């Protein structure tokens, strides 16, 4: 999905996705480093899920990457909350 292998781009998308997921799932933020880690991990989860569901691209590659990473991050945060209980 990413057209570049730049680690900076991956970290920025991970940060954005982690931050957005933290805002969507209120109380789910882990700080800037935690948000980057959650975002990068969930970019893989979201990308895999996006491909499994055969969802179309949303426009530019970066928009699809951020949206799929946010979806993956929200799923992961929801599962982490279930485990904490």
Backbone as ProteinMPNN parsed JSONL, in Angstrom:
{"seq_chain_A": "XXXXXXXXXXXXXXXXXXXXXXXXXXXXXXXXXXXXXXXXXXXXXXXXXXXXXXXXXXXXXXXXXXXXXXXXXXXXXXXXXXXXX", "coords_chain_A": {"N_chain_A": [[0.825, -1.178, 0.0], [1.957, 1.253, 0.739], [3.813, 3.62, -1.093], [6.377, 4.229, -0.71], [9.333, 3.317, 1.06], [10.181, 4.649, 3.219], [11.204, 5.13, 6.482], [10.551, 7.317, 7.993], [8.128, 8.186, 6.895], [6.511, 6.006, 7.524], [6.585, 6.134, 10.326], [5.36, 8.631, 10.742], [2.778, 8.197, 9.691], [2.041, 6.169, 11.453], [2.075, 7.594, 13.882], [0.036, 9.494, 13.438], [-2.149, 7.76, 13.033], [-2.202, 6.367, 15.496], [-2.676, 8.496, 17.269], [-5.18, 9.453, 16.329], [-6.746, 7.158, 16.763], [-6.56, 7.03, 19.525], [-8.049, 9.292, 20.169], [-10.54, 8.637, 19.085], [-11.196, 6.271, 20.464], [-11.845, 6.99, 23.379], [-9.712, 7.693, 26.051], [-7.838, 5.854, 25.36], [-5.239, 6.49, 24.668], [-1.637, 6.239, 24.59], [0.473, 7.927, 25.034], [3.046, 9.733, 23.183], [5.116, 8.021, 22.153], [4.027, 5.494, 22.631], [1.699, 5.757, 21.091], [2.825, 5.912, 18.532], [3.962, 3.353, 18.327], [1.666, 1.699, 18.608], [0.251, 2.656, 16.393], [1.968, 1.981, 14.207], [2.117, -0.821, 14.417], [-0.575, -1.392, 14.124], [-1.021, -0.463, 11.601], [-0.175, -2.522, 10.014], [-2.042, -4.48, 10.783], [-4.445, -3.2, 10.046], [-3.977, -2.838, 7.281], [-3.843, -5.507, 6.449], [-6.434, -6.352, 7.134], [-7.909, -4.635, 5.511], [-7.211, -5.591, 2.974], [-8.193, -8.225, 3.157], [-10.913, -7.816, 3.294], [-11.355, -6.793, 0.845], [-11.549, -4.027, 0.289], [-11.862, -0.888, -1.402], [-9.358, 1.495, -2.565], [-9.067, 4.729, -1.053], [-8.432, 7.037, -2.31], [-5.634, 9.056, -2.508], [-2.573, 7.25, -1.76], [-1.648, 7.659, 0.853], [-3.878, 8.448, 2.324], [-5.495, 6.175, 2.341], [-3.714, 4.515, 3.711], [-3.565, 5.778, 6.256], [-6.262, 5.649, 7.11], [-6.733, 2.856, 7.136], [-4.847, 2.127, 9.05], [-5.826, 3.485, 11.302], [-8.264, 2.166, 11.661], [-7.3, -0.408, 12.261], [-5.901, 0.246, 14.622], [-7.965, 1.086, 16.322], [-9.355, -1.314, 16.594], [-7.383, -2.852, 17.889], [-7.056, -1.354, 20.281], [-9.606, -1.683, 21.38], [-9.611, -4.453, 21.84], [-7.486, -4.58, 23.678], [-8.627, -3.214, 25.823], [-10.665, -4.986, 26.515], [-9.134, -7.114, 27.45], [-7.875, -5.99, 29.667], [-9.913, -5.84, 31.537]], "CA_chain_A": [[0.0, 0.0, 0.0], [2.834, 2.415, 0.759], [4.626, 3.748, -2.285], [7.745, 4.506, -0.304], [9.754, 2.518, 2.196], [10.803, 5.565, 4.161], [10.841, 4.902, 7.886], [9.936, 8.557, 8.471], [6.729, 8.17, 6.462], [5.827, 4.98, 8.314], [6.427, 6.66, 11.683], [4.368, 9.715, 10.729], [1.46, 7.569, 9.544], [1.781, 5.484, 12.719], [1.753, 8.605, 14.884], [-1.292, 10.031, 13.127], [-3.136, 6.706, 13.273], [-2.287, 6.125, 16.94], [-3.306, 9.656, 17.898], [-6.602, 9.447, 15.976], [-7.395, 6.039, 17.457], [-6.662, 7.44, 20.924], [-9.153, 10.251, 20.267], [-11.794, 7.923, 18.799], [-11.42, 5.39, 21.603], [-11.506, 7.91, 24.468], [-8.961, 7.064, 27.136], [-7.003, 4.792, 24.826], [-3.931, 6.976, 24.272], [-0.498, 5.696, 25.319], [1.575, 8.871, 24.908], [3.513, 9.848, 21.799], [5.849, 6.818, 21.752], [3.043, 4.405, 22.601], [0.825, 5.959, 19.941], [3.566, 5.538, 17.331], [4.079, 1.89, 18.312], [0.338, 1.163, 18.315], [-0.082, 3.023, 15.018], [2.753, 1.209, 13.242], [1.652, -2.214, 14.491], [-1.941, -1.466, 13.608], [-0.994, -0.241, 10.161], [-0.111, -3.858, 9.429], [-3.341, -5.119, 11.029], [-5.436, -2.534, 9.2], [-3.699, -3.162, 5.883], [-4.249, -6.891, 6.224], [-7.897, -6.395, 7.182], [-8.382, -3.925, 4.315], [-7.038, -6.504, 1.845], [-9.081, -9.376, 3.338], [-12.292, -7.387, 3.013], [-11.354, -6.301, -0.536], [-12.027, -2.657, 0.277], [-11.159, -0.099, -2.418], [-8.522, 2.613, -2.12], [-9.889, 5.9, -0.774], [-7.85, 8.195, -2.967], [-4.174, 8.929, -2.466], [-2.102, 6.112, -0.975], [-1.469, 8.016, 2.258], [-5.194, 8.481, 2.961], [-5.863, 4.772, 2.579], [-2.82, 4.003, 4.75], [-3.965, 6.333, 7.555], [-7.581, 5.118, 7.485], [-6.614, 1.442, 7.504], [-4.107, 2.063, 10.313], [-6.738, 3.918, 12.373], [-9.206, 1.055, 11.888], [-6.54, -1.438, 12.977], [-5.592, 0.725, 15.973], [-9.207, 1.048, 17.113], [-9.609, -2.725, 16.906], [-6.412, -3.263, 18.904], [-7.39, -0.697, 21.552], [-10.809, -2.335, 21.897], [-9.197, -5.756, 22.374], [-6.689, -4.333, 24.889], [-9.557, -2.865, 26.903], [-11.341, -6.208, 26.952], [-8.169, -7.919, 28.193], [-7.618, -5.326, 30.95], [-11.02, -6.071, 32.462]], "C_chain_A": [[0.875, 1.249, 0.0], [3.679, 2.448, -0.502], [6.07, 4.038, -1.95], [8.074, 3.644, 0.902], [10.405, 3.371, 3.269], [10.287, 5.32, 5.574], [10.173, 6.136, 8.473], [8.454, 8.579, 8.116], [5.939, 7.165, 7.284], [5.588, 5.472, 9.74], [5.391, 7.774, 11.746], [2.962, 9.149, 10.588], [1.084, 6.832, 10.823], [1.392, 6.451, 13.815], [0.355, 9.161, 14.671], [-2.37, 9.001, 13.451], [-3.307, 6.427, 14.758], [-2.986, 7.259, 17.667], [-4.806, 9.679, 17.606], [-7.352, 8.323, 16.686], [-7.547, 6.351, 18.939], [-7.792, 8.417, 21.146], [-10.502, 9.575, 20.025], [-12.173, 7.025, 19.97], [-10.991, 6.167, 22.843], [-10.833, 7.155, 25.61], [-8.009, 5.989, 26.656], [-5.614, 5.227, 24.443], [-2.822, 6.419, 25.158], [0.685, 6.656, 25.308], [2.132, 8.834, 23.499], [4.248, 8.595, 21.321], [4.903, 5.627, 21.659], [2.108, 4.52, 21.419], [1.529, 5.587, 18.637], [3.643, 4.018, 17.222], [2.736, 1.249, 17.958], [-0.033, 1.445, 16.865], [0.665, 2.204, 13.99], [2.312, -0.253, 13.241], [0.275, -2.343, 13.848], [-2.029, -1.114, 12.135], [-0.923, -1.586, 9.441], [-1.439, -4.594, 9.599], [-4.403, -4.525, 10.115], [-5.233, -2.82, 7.727], [-4.111, -4.578, 5.535], [-5.773, -7.005, 6.175], [-8.499, -5.744, 5.946], [-8.318, -4.852, 3.091], [-7.989, -7.699, 1.946], [-10.524, -9.047, 3.011], [-12.448, -6.835, 1.603], [-11.941, -4.895, -0.644], [-11.221, -1.841, -0.726], [-10.28, 0.983, -1.783], [-9.41, 3.851, -1.989], [-9.399, 7.159, -1.472], [-6.35, 8.044, -2.98], [-3.742, 7.812, -1.516], [-2.027, 6.436, 0.502], [-2.798, 8.055, 2.995], [-5.663, 7.069, 3.287], [-5.006, 4.178, 3.685], [-3.235, 4.497, 6.126], [-5.297, 5.736, 8.006], [-7.476, 3.655, 7.895], [-5.842, 1.279, 8.812], [-4.981, 2.481, 11.483], [-7.743, 2.813, 12.689], [-8.511, -0.054, 12.668], [-6.24, -1.032, 14.411], [-6.828, 0.705, 16.86], [-9.549, -0.384, 17.511], [-8.666, -3.201, 18.007], [-6.719, -2.634, 20.256], [-8.634, -1.313, 22.188], [-10.452, -3.688, 22.524], [-8.38, -5.58, 23.647], [-7.58, -3.957, 26.066], [-10.308, -4.065, 27.409], [-10.406, -7.063, 27.809], [-7.904, -7.317, 29.564], [-8.693, -5.599, 31.977], [-10.873, -7.394, 33.06]], "O_chain_A": [[0.55, 2.218, -0.687], [4.203, 1.42, -0.931], [6.909, 4.085, -2.849], [7.187, 3.284, 1.676], [11.108, 2.852, 4.136], [9.081, 5.308, 5.817], [9.32, 6.02, 9.353], [7.619, 8.947, 8.943], [4.813, 7.447, 7.695], [4.514, 5.255, 10.3], [4.623, 7.85, 12.705], [2.05, 9.578, 11.294], [-0.075, 6.867, 11.235], [0.483, 6.172, 14.597], [-0.421, 9.285, 15.618], [-3.384, 9.327, 14.068], [-4.432, 6.267, 15.233], [-3.79, 7.026, 18.57], [-5.614, 9.896, 18.509], [-8.472, 8.523, 17.156], [-8.55, 5.982, 19.55], [-8.437, 8.388, 22.194], [-11.491, 9.901, 20.682], [-13.322, 7.016, 20.413], [-9.862, 6.002, 23.305], [-11.321, 6.122, 26.069], [-7.426, 5.277, 27.474], [-4.851, 4.409, 23.929], [-3.041, 6.157, 26.341], [1.812, 6.226, 25.555], [1.732, 7.989, 22.698], [4.027, 8.15, 20.195], [4.976, 4.843, 20.713], [1.753, 3.514, 20.804], [0.912, 5.015, 17.738], [3.415, 3.458, 16.15], [2.675, 0.36, 17.109], [-0.572, 0.575, 16.181], [0.077, 1.771, 12.999], [2.151, -0.854, 12.178], [0.007, -3.296, 13.116], [-3.022, -1.44, 11.485], [-1.534, -1.767, 8.388], [-1.909, -5.254, 8.672], [-5.169, -5.254, 9.484], [-6.202, -3.023, 6.995], [-4.659, -4.828, 4.462], [-6.332, -7.663, 5.297], [-9.482, -6.239, 5.394], [-9.244, -4.893, 2.281], [-8.534, -8.141, 0.934], [-11.268, -9.892, 2.513], [-13.547, -6.451, 1.205], [-12.727, -4.606, -1.547], [-10.023, -2.072, -0.888], [-10.446, 1.332, -0.614], [-10.385, 4.003, -2.724], [-9.926, 8.244, -1.227], [-5.836, 7.013, -3.414], [-4.466, 7.472, -0.58], [-2.315, 5.575, 1.333], [-2.848, 7.728, 4.181], [-6.167, 6.807, 4.379], [-5.507, 3.416, 4.513], [-3.256, 3.715, 7.076], [-5.439, 5.358, 9.168], [-8.066, 3.251, 8.897], [-6.151, 0.386, 9.601], [-4.888, 1.888, 12.558], [-8.038, 2.556, 13.856], [-9.069, -0.581, 13.63], [-6.312, -1.86, 15.32], [-6.741, 0.342, 18.033], [-9.982, -0.634, 18.635], [-9.092, -3.872, 18.947], [-6.648, -3.315, 21.279], [-8.702, -1.449, 23.409], [-10.933, -4.023, 23.606], [-8.554, -6.34, 24.6], [-7.301, -4.351, 27.198], [-10.57, -4.169, 28.607], [-10.843, -7.668, 28.788], [-7.726, -8.055, 30.533], [-8.414, -5.59, 33.176], [-11.702, -7.799, 33.875]]}, "name": "protein", "num_of_chains": 1, "seq": "XXXXXXXXXXXXXXXXXXXXXXXXXXXXXXXXXXXXXXXXXXXXXXXXXXXXXXXXXXXXXXXXXXXXXXXXXXXXXXXXXXXXX"}
